[in-house]
């Protein structure tokens, strides 16, 4: 079996071909960072337009690198949501066209679940039940996996996502976009204890996240201490803010351990590329004597390999296949777009 995955949930146009043994035959990811960088963030209309301009070339390149023709594909898989509606609809419409023209099945995939599934690309022996911490620019969530494909969200962000908070502080300090990787690089080797940041907690004792308070505290510190690139403790400030984000992420994960008693831990999502987060997460897992799985950096960002991998797992567990021409995008999990 050959599966062609398509991912256009945000600002990466990606296509990949996977064989039924999870062998990656090709993986193409086209970034739009240069397009959105002047605006300090993603402009949804520009993102969807760029997907329209490039998706056919990206899919064609994925097929060529896999040394396959379109007719050799057995199943098409595509991200249905959550994400930017305009971007999602480009990938969804293109995948529908491919499925209809070839008469092959089309399988929709949830973007967040695909991120979690990316951890299984390199480690198929992850023990269940598992806890997964998903951290990206648009999403921060805790998943409990009692068994295969049982993606239960037990905590989510109520305002800014962790990656979004990092990007906004980077934008305020004129560090460029995307800001998270810039902060990670500049903070390396600095002292994260110089500027104190309290770990936010929900008053209802839930496992949900909120990073708006940390962002506001950072802005206050910047103004009160006149933090700029020329400040002698500029890098310490970045390390402190990044450390506050990481501690908030791990605090809820620690509370979830007590309640759900997992046998393994997963870190995934675009912000999982962050070196400091990866290091702290691994240390957290060691202290709790649990095996930890973190995908390679190239599988942390939005990519079509994870889309195809989740589709393959669904097929292996008996997911019914069909053309599904009535599929529509959903911007948020649990919310269907009405057209």
Steps between C-alpha positions, in 0.01 A plus 500: 500500500615853418345798682533860383461746787422871457540763773397868464360590841704817544798637306683186388404330176597137538455169322647159581474140385506216751511125436299255708806413710524868604796546269520864393533507123498879476435808711471856367442802724483848348520775761349848471721667762639758256149603398370554855821626663443870411167489688637334813245222474288292265259689275221244426407636156862498383543147634202360309602678179849355522359151552296542181811601307722217622298194599502337157878536472554366853284193436668438166843522662396254771388250234817544298727447799301190592542384137127449469221614271171635632331172403736308730350666809249281684367751756506879532518653848449868579484727803139599566563722803559678727681791337448802277181441304630643172816293517315183597254535213781519244645166607161341549373609158818385327486161672134460404592568139773237505275242661211567263715492186668171596205336675716433807394539865547829689564492874475818717746550784493722808803730510559471875466122501748483213753693708465246780529214249831646376666362814422147381694546174829421674369310801220254434536348846365795699319348798134567572350679677701804394490873568584732211593866537434682173659844473482713185445856380124461488431218745599383846329185626534193716381170352432174682535190283350200676564292188572547129317794341321591825592869493322651801579867571530550876643853490514781246592866476231754581674793333847524345680180411855462633657558159276800441614659828865453403438650156319804644781586742753454221296734282483761778882485527547514120668159487334384178256224409457223594608623842509173693811360326673838532437513875616139535827581323570826684410354840739208471751512784328795674369501858123424514479597867579870470146620426228325703184374330223337701348178365135572409230267633132469421270598786273205415795260549466371143794394283437785257774749413507879492803692374349847476606574858860400430499717190365797696760446774774493236380825346499660844856378566610638164360845577611515863853380428525666159594172334648536152767317305757731664394414855780312684253232609304479175576132444427421864156657456430286195616189685282593800187551291561182302561319829169630634319359198673163542426480872133575434489220242663246730301603808173384343670191363610414853144538631374282214748226599342472843150468358555281192804287595644457148768252402669738254526867401494674161608852401389624158406809297704777344628640830633151583800603287596737781829372646427620852155340501635171366767494769262587784241249374757219489615591850139503620447151357816366663400638841166320470667189358292496186612444140473814288451530125575819309490507117790628294480878445387452138200297622408754770401774257192464279568225247310255285691195625310512827173535306573189293625313808177562692294399197698176474440422868128562451494265201686231695236521773215459253399856415243481216620652174308699242511810280337725765435793265290672767796568729531855630766682701470586868699793644486369858472149635136409539381787280374429147517771236158571352491608134 
